[in-house]
Amino acid sequence: MIAEKFRDALLAVMPITVIVTILNYTLTPLDDHVYLRFLIGAFLIFAGLYTFLLGVDIGITQIGNLMGASIAKTNKLWVVVAAALFLGFTITVAEPGLHVLAKQLESVTSGAIRGLAVILAVAAGIAAALSLGFARIVYNVSLKVTLTFLYLIIFALAYFTPNEFIAISFDASGAATGAVTIPFILALAMGVSALKKDSRTGEADSFGMVAMVCAGAIIAVMLMGVVSQTEALAESSAESVPASGALMAPFIEKLPLVAAEVFMALTPIVIIFIIFQNINFKLSRRALRKIAAGLVFSFIGLVLFLLGVYGGFWEVGSLVGKNLAGLENKGFVIGVGFLIGLAAILAEPAVYVLTRQIEDVTSGYVRRSLVLVALSLGVGTAIALSVINILTPEIMPWHFILPGYALALALSYYVPGLFVGIAFDSGAVSSGPMAATFVLAFAHGVAGAAENASILSDGFGTIAMVTLTPIIALQFLGVAFKLKSKKGGRTENAR
């Protein structure tokens, strides 16, 4: 297990490091201090991801499984709903990626959109959707039917929602499903669905919960936009990247803030676990020590990871996007955007949690390597389309987003049920800390340098695209598996 996680962490950070290194010596030369900080950030991301993955396995996942099973054993719907509301709200409020996006929104809109209001709206939406998801599992309601209902609400709300809020709502949803919320929600879903007598039904139900909470977040922020009736949002200049001063200055300055963010993110899980331990779990001291060690590893890993992202990757992402957009040949910025998408998805911590769960739950039927390839292609396409959107004033983010989700919902009625949950969950985990920082910084850099582009109306929406395209890519993978299964069945019958 240790060797596997070491390899995963190394593979996660190497591709984007190589891309930036090549760009540094070719199209977009960087200041020496900036490039060295990027390399330090890459090392911190590697060390953080490795440590975090170890901690998730022995800490957060175990807590989520225990809580999910404990809640489901009550066989009382009101307990399930109440627990989901409480857990969903408290965990989402503490998600670091959501705080990053909220801060960016408040900065870019000169305070017209309050970051705290966005955080509370997203948390309320996720809490409501999580409770609905638990009820869906209890009552055996089809996932594709539930998602269709939720996205019909989204499509209807989009008609009344200001254009800027459409992109912001999808971005907020993606940013909220990050390194802390994803493992916990997945584990909760597995804990509840594991009690199903029908193993096939339980297997399918263990996926799809993340997709539902994403839809809940989108609806909540859209409602916020409709209620606020904001006719025009004032846009200020993008938040500046760190100055090229002392080499280690950004890391030292951000360490207390990052540590506090991660501490706040993990504290609700710890408190809830202590309450459940005293009331229900009654675990042995050995089991408690193991879970405690997992939580410590998760804390250290996430601090190192986010420190590497904020201290080294954010600055480089913005500069690379700005410099490439300034080149005469716009094909370079589109192509590099595609490559960055291919690489960035490999550095998302939650992606490795989900892909391992997919392989475990399907007993190797759906290999994680195939899922990673499909996710990489999907996210690469998302960044390329986002750049095209920024460079083309006539195209708005929702021109891609709304038809894309309509296609995804249509595909859900054709692919195997298991792939519906896998696809929508995969889209959510693709938009974690790396998407909320390096990728979003790249998009903002492009929008800031491109003529007739706006960071507010064009720069946002990138995370939404990152969330959407993997859903479609994974469902096409499901189509391929379905056709392969039919062909195999005909072969067996022929024999």
For each residue, the residues with C-beta under 8 A, 3 or more apart:
1: 4 5 54 57
2: 5 6 54
3: 6 7
4: 1 7 8
5: 1 2 8 9 50 53 54
6: 2 3 9 10 50
7: 3 4 10 11
8: 4 5 11 12 49 50 53 352
9: 5 6 12 13 46 47 49 50 53
10: 6 7 13 14 46
11: 7 8 14 15 346
12: 8 9 45 46 49 346 347 348 352
13: 9 10 16 17 42 45 46 49 346 347
14: 10 11 17 18
15: 11 18 19 342 343 346
16: 13 19 20 42 340 343 344 346 347 438
17: 13 14 20 21 38 39 42
18: 14 15 21 22 343
19: 15 16 22 23 336 339 340 343
20: 16 17 23 24 35 38 316 320
21: 17 18 24 25
22: 18 19 25 26
23: 19 20 26 27 28 320 324 336
24: 20 21 28 29 30 35
25: 21 22 29
26: 22 23
27: 23 323 324 327 332 336
28: 23 24 319 320 323 324
29: 24 25
30: 24 34 35 38 316 319 320
31: 34 35 244
32: 35 36
33: 36 37 244 245 247
34: 30 31 37 38 244 315 316 319
35: 20 24 30 31 32 38 39 316
36: 32 33 39 40 247
37: 33 34 40 41 247 250 251 311 312 315 316
38: 17 20 30 34 35 41 42 312 313 315 316
39: 17 35 36 42 43 312
40: 36 37 43 44 247 248 251 308 311 312
41: 37 38 44 45 251 307 308 309 311 312 313 316
42: 13 16 17 38 39 45 46 308 312 313
43: 39 40 46 47 308
44: 40 41 47 48 251 304 305 307 308 311 312
45: 12 13 41 42 48 49 304 305 308 309 313 347
46: 9 10 12 13 42 43 49 50 308
47: 9 43 44 50 51 301 304
48: 44 45 51 52 300 301 302 303 304 305 306 307 308
49: 8 9 12 13 45 46 52 53 301 305 347 349 352
50: 5 6 8 9 46 47 53 54 301
51: 47 48 54 55 297 298 300 301 304
52: 48 49 55 56 179 297 298 301 302 305 349
53: 5 8 9 49 50 56 57 301 349 352 353
54: 1 2 5 50 51 57 58 294 297 301
55: 51 52 58 59 60 293 294 295 296 297 298 299 300 301
56: 52 53 59 60 61 183 294 298 349 353
57: 1 53 54 61 294
58: 54 55 61 62 290 291 293 294 297
59: 55 56 62 63 291 292 293 294 295 296 297 298
60: 55 56 63 64 180 183 184 187 269 294 295 298
61: 56 57 58 64 65 183 186 187 353
62: 58 59 65 66 187 290 291 294
63: 59 60 66 67 184 187 269 272 273 291
64: 60 61 67 68 183 184 185 186 187 188 190 191
65: 61 62 68 69 187 188 190 191 194
66: 62 63 69 70 191 276 281
67: 63 64 70 71 83 87 187 188 191 272 273 276
68: 64 65 71 72 187 188 189 190 191 192 193 194
69: 65 66 72 73 191 192 194 195
70: 66 67 73 74 191 276 280 281
71: 67 68 74 79 80 83 84 134 188 191 192
72: 68 69 75 80 138 191 192 195
73: 69 70 195
74: 70 71 79 80
75: 72
76: 79 80
77: 80 81 135 138
78: 81 82
79: 71 74 76 82 83
80: 71 72 74 76 77 83 84 131 134 135 138 192
81: 77 78 84 85 131 134 135
82: 78 79 85 86 131
83: 67 71 79 80 86 87 134
84: 71 80 81 87 88 127 130 131 133 134
85: 81 82 88 89 127 128 130 131
86: 82 83 89 90 127
87: 67 83 84 90 91 127 130 184 188 272
88: 84 85 91 92 123 126 127 128 129 130 131 185 213
89: 85 86 92 93 123 124 126 127
90: 86 87 93 94 268 272
91: 87 88 94 95 180 181 184 185 265 268 269
92: 88 89 95 98 119 122 123 126 127 176 181 217
93: 89 90 119 120 123 268
94: 90 91 180 264 265 266 267 268
95: 91 92 98 99 175 176 177 178 180 181 265
96: 99 100 178 179 180 258 261 262 265 302 306 433
97: 100 101 175 176 178 179 432 433 436
98: 92 95 101 102 118 119 122 172 175 176 178
99: 95 96 102 103 115 119 261
100: 96 97 103 104 175 433 436 437
101: 97 98 104 105 118 171 172 175 436 440 463
102: 98 99 105 106 115 116 118 119 172
103: 99 100 106 107 115
104: 100 101 107 108 239 440
105: 101 102 108 109 113 115 118 168 460
106: 102 103 109 111 113 114 115
107: 103 104 110 236 238 239
108: 104 105 235 236 238 239 455 456 459 460
109: 105 106 112 113 233 234 235 236 456
110: 107 234 235 236
111: 106 114
112: 109 230 233 234
113: 105 106 109 117 118 168 230 233
114: 106 111 117 118
115: 99 102 103 105 106 118 119
116: 102 119 120
117: 113 114 120 121 224
118: 98 101 102 105 113 114 115 121 122 168 172 221 224
119: 92 93 98 99 102 115 116 122 123
120: 93 116 117 123 124
121: 117 118 124 125 172 220 221 223 224
122: 92 98 118 119 125 126 172 173 176 217 220 221
123: 88 89 92 93 119 120 126 127 176
124: 89 120 121 127 128 220
125: 121 122 128 129 213 216 217 218 219 220 221
126: 88 89 92 122 123 129 130 176 181 213 216 217 220
127: 84 85 86 87 88 89 92 123 124 130 131 216
128: 85 88 124 125 131 132 216 220
129: 88 125 126 132 133 150 212 213 214 215 216 217 219
130: 84 85 87 88 126 127 133 134 185 188 209 212 213 216
131: 80 81 82 84 85 88 127 128 134 135
132: 128 129 135 136 146 212 216
133: 84 129 130 136 137 146 189 208 209 212 213
134: 71 80 81 83 84 130 131 137 138 192
135: 77 80 81 131 132 138 139 141
136: 132 133 139 141 143 146 205 212
137: 133 134 140 189 192 193 196 205
138: 72 77 80 134 135 192
139: 135 136
140: 137 201
141: 135 136 145 146
142: 145 146 417
143: 136 146 147 204 205 207 208 211 412 417 420 421
144: 147 148 409 412 413 417 420
145: 141 142 148 149
146: 132 133 136 141 142 143 149 150 212
147: 143 144 150 151 208 211 212 215 409 412 420 424
148: 144 145 151 152 409 412
149: 145 146 152 153
150: 129 146 147 153 154 212 215 216 219
151: 147 148 154 155 215 405 406 409
152: 148 149 155 156
153: 149 150 156 157 219
154: 150 151 157 158 215 218 219 222 405
155: 151 152 158 159 402 405 406
156: 152 153 159 160
157: 153 154 160 161 219 222 223 226
158: 154 155 161 166 222 398 402
159: 155 156
160: 156 157 226
161: 157 158 165 166 169 222 225 226
162: 165 166 225 230 231 233
163: 166 167 396 398 457
164: 167 168 225 230 233 456 457 460
165: 161 162 168 169 221 222 224 225 226 230
166: 158 161 162 163 169 170 222 225 397 398 401 402 461
167: 163 164 170 171 397 398 401 457 460 461 464
168: 105 113 118 164 165 171 172 221 225 460
169: 161 165 166 172 173 217 218 219 220 221 222 225
170: 166 167 173 174 218 397 401 461 463 464 467 468
171: 101 167 168 174 175 440 460 461 462 463 464
172: 98 101 102 118 121 122 168 169 175 176 217 218 221
173: 122 169 170 176 177 214 215 217 218 221 428 464 467
174: 170 171 177 214 428 430 431 435 436 463 464 466 467
175: 95 97 98 100 101 171 172 178 431 435 436 463
176: 92 95 97 98 122 123 126 172 173 181 213 214 217
177: 95 173 174 181 182 185 210 213 214 217 350 428 429 431 432
178: 95 96 97 98 175 181 182 350 432 433 436
179: 52 96 97 182 183 302 305 348 349 350 432 433
180: 60 91 94 95 96 183 184 265 266 269 302
181: 91 92 95 126 176 177 178 184 185 213
182: 177 178 179 185 186 210 350 353 354 428 429 432
183: 56 60 61 64 179 180 186 187 350 353
184: 60 63 64 87 91 180 181 187 188 269
185: 64 88 91 130 177 181 182 188 189 209 210 213
186: 61 64 182 183 189 190 206 209 210 353 354 357 425
187: 60 61 62 63 64 65 67 68 183 184 190 191
188: 64 65 67 68 71 87 130 184 185 191 192 209
189: 68 133 137 185 186 192 193 205 206 207 208 209 210
190: 64 65 68 186 187 193 194 206 357 361
191: 64 65 66 67 68 69 70 71 72 187 188 194
192: 68 69 71 72 80 134 137 138 188 189 195 205
193: 68 137 189 190 196 201 202 203 205 206
194: 65 68 69 190 191 202 206
195: 69 72 73 192 202
196: 137 193 199 201 202 205
197:
198: 201 202
199: 196 202 203
200: 203 204
201: 140 193 196 198 204 205
202: 193 194 195 196 198 199 205 206
203: 193 199 200 206 361 362 418
204: 143 200 201 207 208 417 418 421
205: 136 137 143 189 192 193 196 201 202 208 421
206: 186 189 190 193 194 202 203 357 361 421
207: 143 189 204 210 358 361 418 420 421 422 424 425
208: 133 143 147 189 204 205 211 212 420 421 424 425
209: 130 133 185 186 188 189 212 213 421 425
210: 177 182 185 186 189 207 213 214 424 425 428 429
211: 143 147 208 214 215 421 424 425 427 428
212: 129 130 132 133 136 146 147 150 208 209 215 216
213: 88 125 126 129 130 133 176 177 181 185 209 210 216 217 428
214: 129 173 174 176 177 210 211 217 218 424 427 428 467
215: 129 147 150 151 154 173 211 212 218 219
216: 125 126 127 128 129 130 132 150 212 213 219 220
217: 92 122 125 126 129 169 172 173 176 177 213 214 220 221
218: 125 154 169 170 172 173 214 215 221 222
219: 125 129 150 153 154 157 169 215 216 222 223
220: 121 122 124 125 126 128 169 216 217 223 224
221: 118 121 122 125 165 168 169 172 173 217 218 224 225
222: 154 157 158 161 165 166 169 218 219 225 226
223: 121 157 219 220 226 227
224: 117 118 121 165 220 221 227 228
225: 161 162 164 165 166 168 169 221 222 228 230
226: 157 160 161 165 222 223 229
227: 223 224
228: 224 225
229: 226
230: 112 113 162 164 165 225 233
231: 162
232:
233: 109 112 113 162 164 230 456
234: 109 110 112
235: 108 109 110 454 455 456
236: 107 108 109 110
237: 240 448
238: 107 108 318 444 447 448 455 459
239: 104 107 108
240: 237 243
241: 314 315 318 319 441
242: 245 249 250 311 314 315
243: 240
244: 31 33 34
245: 33 242 249
246: 249
247: 33 36 37 40
248: 40 251 252
249: 242 245 246 252 253
250: 37 242 253 254 310 311 312 315
251: 37 40 41 44 248 254 255 307 311 312
252: 248 249 255
253: 249 250 257
254: 250 251 257 258 307 310 311
255: 251 252 258 259 303 307
256: 259 260
257: 253 254 260 261
258: 96 254 255 261 262 303 306 307 310
259: 255 256 262 263 303
260: 256 257 263 264
261: 96 99 257 258 264 265 306
262: 96 258 259 265 266 299 302 303 306
263: 259 260 266 267 299
264: 94 260 261 267
265: 91 94 95 96 180 261 262 268 302
266: 94 180 262 263 269 270 295 298 299 302
267: 94 263 264 270 271
268: 90 91 93 94 265 271 272
269: 60 63 91 180 184 266 272 273 295
270: 266 267 273 274 295
271: 267 268 274 275
272: 63 67 87 90 268 269 275 276
273: 63 67 269 270 276 277 281 291
274: 270 271 277 278
275: 271 272 278 279
276: 66 67 70 272 273 279 280 281
277: 273 274 280 281 282 283 288
278: 274 275
279: 275 276
280: 70 276 277
281: 66 70 273 276 277
282: 277
283: 277 287 288 291
284: 287 288
285: 288 289
286: 289 290
287: 283 284 290 291
288: 277 283 284 285 291 292
289: 285 286 292 293
290: 58 62 286 287 293 294
291: 58 59 62 63 273 283 287 288 294 295
292: 59 288 289 295 296
293: 55 58 59 289 290 296 297
294: 54 55 56 57 58 59 60 62 290 291 297 298
295: 55 59 60 266 269 270 291 292 298 299
296: 55 59 292 293 299 300
297: 51 52 54 55 58 59 293 294 300 301
298: 51 52 55 56 59 60 266 294 295 301 302
299: 55 262 263 266 295 296 302 303
300: 48 51 55 296 297 303 304
301: 47 48 49 50 51 52 53 54 55 297 298 304 305 349
302: 48 52 96 179 180 262 265 266 298 299 305 306 349
303: 48 255 258 259 262 299 300 306 307
304: 44 45 47 48 51 300 301 307 308
305: 44 45 48 49 52 179 301 302 308 309 349 433
306: 48 96 258 261 262 302 303 309 310 433
307: 41 44 48 251 254 255 258 303 304 310 311
308: 40 41 42 43 44 45 46 48 304 305 311 312 313
309: 41 45 305 306 312 313 314 433 434 437 438
310: 250 254 258 306 307 313 314 437
311: 37 40 41 44 242 250 251 254 307 308 314
312: 37 38 39 40 41 42 44 250 251 308 309 315 316
313: 38 41 42 45 308 309 310 316 317 434 437 438 441
314: 241 242 309 310 311 317 318 437 438 441
315: 34 37 38 241 242 250 312 318 319 441
316: 20 30 34 35 37 38 41 312 313 319 320 438
317: 313 314 320 321 437 438 439 440 441 442 445
318: 238 241 314 315 321 322 441 442 444 445 448
319: 28 30 34 241 315 316 322 323 445
320: 20 23 28 30 316 317 323 324 336 442 445
321: 317 318 324 325 333 441 442 443 444 445 446 448 449
322: 318 319 325 326 445 446 448 449
323: 27 28 319 320 326 327 445 449
324: 23 27 28 320 321 327 332 333 336 446
325: 321 322 330 333 390 391 445 446 447 448 449 450
326: 322 323 449
327: 27 323 324 330 332 333
328:
329: 332
330: 325 327 333 334 391
331: 334 335
332: 27 324 327 329 335 336
333: 321 324 325 327 330 336 337 387 391 446
334: 330 331 337 338 384 387 388 391
335: 331 332 338 339 384
336: 19 23 27 320 324 332 333 339 340
337: 333 334 340 341 383 384 386 387 442 446
338: 334 335 341 342 380 381 383 384
339: 19 335 336 342 343 380
340: 16 19 336 337 343 344 380 383 438 439 442
341: 337 338 344 345 376 379 380 381 382 383 384 439 466
342: 15 338 339 345 346 376 377 379 380
343: 15 16 18 19 339 340 346 347 376
344: 16 340 341 347 348 379 383 434 435 438 439
345: 341 342 348 351 372 375 376 379 430 434 470
346: 11 12 13 15 16 342 343 351 372 376
347: 12 13 16 45 49 343 344 434
348: 12 179 344 345 351 352 429 430 432 433 434 435
349: 49 52 53 56 179 301 302 305 352 353 432 433
350: 177 178 179 182 183 353 354 429 432
351: 345 346 348 354 355 372 375 426 429 430 432
352: 8 12 49 53 348 349 355 356
353: 53 56 61 182 183 186 349 350 356 357 429
354: 182 186 350 351 357 358 425 426 429
355: 351 352 358 359 368 371 372
356: 352 353 359 360 368
357: 186 190 206 353 354 360 361
358: 207 354 355 361 362 366 368 371 422
359: 355 356 362 364 366 367 368
360: 356 357 363
361: 190 203 206 207 357 358
362: 203 358 359 365 366 418
363: 360
364: 359 367
365: 362
366: 358 359 362 370 371 418 422 481
367: 359 364 370 371
368: 355 356 358 359 371 372
369: 372 373
370: 366 367 373 374 477
371: 355 358 366 367 368 374 375 422 426 474 477
372: 345 346 351 355 368 369 375 376
373: 369 370 376 377
374: 370 371 377 378 426 470 473 474 476 477
375: 345 351 371 372 378 379 426 430 470 473 474
376: 341 342 343 345 346 372 373 379 380
377: 342 373 374 380 381 473
378: 374 375 381 382 427 430 469 470 471 472 473 474
379: 341 342 344 345 375 376 382 383 430 435 466 469 470
380: 338 339 340 341 342 376 377 383 384
381: 338 341 377 378 384 385 469 473
382: 341 378 379 385 386 462 465 466 468 469 470
383: 337 338 340 341 344 379 380 386 387 439 442 443 462 465 466
384: 334 335 337 338 341 380 381 387 388
385: 381 382 388 389 400 465 469
386: 337 382 383 389 390 397 443 461 462 465
387: 333 334 337 383 384 390 391 443 446
388: 334 384 385 391 392 395
389: 385 386 392 395 396 397 399 400 458 461
390: 325 386 387 443 446 447 450 453 458 459
391: 325 330 333 334 387 388 446 450 453
392: 388 389 395
393: 452 453
394:
395: 388 389 392 399 400
396: 163 389 399 457
397: 166 167 170 386 389 400 401 457 458 460 461 464 465
398: 158 163 166 167 401 402 461
399: 389 395 396 402 403
400: 385 389 395 397 403 404 461 465 468
401: 166 167 170 397 398 404 405 461 464 465 468
402: 155 158 166 398 399 405 406
403: 399 400 406 407
404: 400 401 407 408 465 468 469 472
405: 151 154 155 401 402 408 409 468 471
406: 151 155 402 403 409 410
407: 403 404 410 411 472
408: 404 405 411 412 423 424 468 471 472 475
409: 144 147 148 151 405 406 412 413
410: 406 407 413 414
411: 407 408 414 415 472 475 476 478 479
412: 143 144 147 148 408 409 415 420 423 475
413: 144 409 410
414: 410 411 479 482
415: 411 412 419 420 423 475 478 479 482
416: 419 420 478 481 482
417: 142 143 144 204 420 421
418: 203 204 207 362 366 421 422 478
419: 415 416 422 423 474 475 477 478 481
420: 143 144 147 207 208 412 415 416 417 423 424 475 478
421: 143 204 205 206 207 208 209 211 417 418 424 425
422: 207 358 366 371 418 419 425 426 474 478
423: 408 412 415 419 420 426 427 470 471 472 473 474 475 477 478
424: 147 207 208 210 211 214 408 420 421 427 428 471
425: 186 207 208 209 210 211 354 421 422 428 429
426: 351 354 371 374 375 422 423 429 430 470 471 474
427: 211 214 378 423 424 430 431 467 468 469 470 471 474
428: 173 174 177 182 210 211 213 214 424 425 431 467
429: 177 182 210 348 350 351 353 354 425 426 432
430: 174 345 348 351 375 378 379 426 427 435 466 467 470
431: 174 175 177 427 428 435 436 463 466 467
432: 97 177 178 179 182 348 349 350 351 429 435 436
433: 96 97 100 178 179 305 306 309 348 349 436 437
434: 309 313 344 345 347 348 437 438 439
435: 174 175 344 348 379 430 431 432 438 439 440 462 463 466
436: 97 100 101 174 175 178 431 432 433 439 440 463
437: 100 309 310 313 314 317 433 434 440 441
438: 16 309 313 314 316 317 340 344 434 435 441 442
439: 317 340 341 344 383 434 435 436 442 443 462 463 466
440: 101 104 171 317 435 436 437 443 444 459 462 463
441: 241 313 314 315 317 318 321 437 438 444 445
442: 317 318 320 321 337 340 383 438 439 445 446
443: 321 383 386 387 390 439 440 446 447 459 462
444: 238 318 321 440 441 447 448 455 459
445: 317 318 319 320 321 322 323 325 441 442 448 449
446: 321 322 324 325 333 337 387 390 391 442 443 449 450 453 459
447: 238 325 390 443 444 450 453 454 455 458 459
448: 237 238 318 321 322 325 444 445 453 455 459
449: 321 322 323 325 326 445 446
450: 325 390 391 446 447 453 458
451:
452: 393
453: 390 391 393 446 447 448 450 458 459
454: 235 447 457 458 459
455: 108 235 238 444 447 448 458 459 460
456: 108 109 164 233 235 459 460
457: 163 164 167 396 397 454 460
458: 389 390 397 447 450 453 454 455 461
459: 108 238 390 440 443 444 446 447 448 453 454 455 456 462
460: 105 108 164 167 168 171 397 455 456 457 463
461: 166 167 170 171 386 389 397 398 400 401 458 464 465
462: 171 382 383 386 435 439 440 443 459 465 466
463: 101 170 171 174 175 431 435 436 439 440 460 466 467
464: 167 170 171 173 174 397 401 461 467 468
465: 382 383 385 386 397 400 401 404 461 462 468 469
466: 174 341 379 382 383 430 431 435 439 462 463 469 470
467: 170 173 174 214 427 428 430 431 463 464 470 471
468: 170 382 400 401 404 405 408 427 464 465 471 472
469: 378 379 381 382 385 404 427 465 466 472 473
470: 345 374 375 378 379 382 423 426 427 430 466 467 473 474
471: 378 405 408 423 424 426 427 467 468 474 475
472: 378 404 407 408 411 423 468 469 475 476
473: 374 375 377 378 381 423 469 470 476 477
474: 371 374 375 378 419 422 423 426 427 470 471 477 478
475: 408 411 412 415 419 420 423 471 472 478 479
476: 374 411 472 473 479 480
477: 370 371 374 419 423 473 474 480 481
478: 411 415 416 418 419 420 422 423 474 475 481 482
479: 411 414 415 475 476 482 483
480: 476 477 483 484
481: 366 416 419 477 478 484 485
482: 414 415 416 478 479 485 486
483: 479 480 486 487
484: 480 481 487 488
485: 481 482 488 489
486: 482 483 489 490
487: 483 484 490 491
488: 484 485 491 492
489: 485 486 492 493
490: 486 487 493 494
491: 487 488 494 495
492: 488 489 495
493: 489 490
494: 490 491
495: 491 492
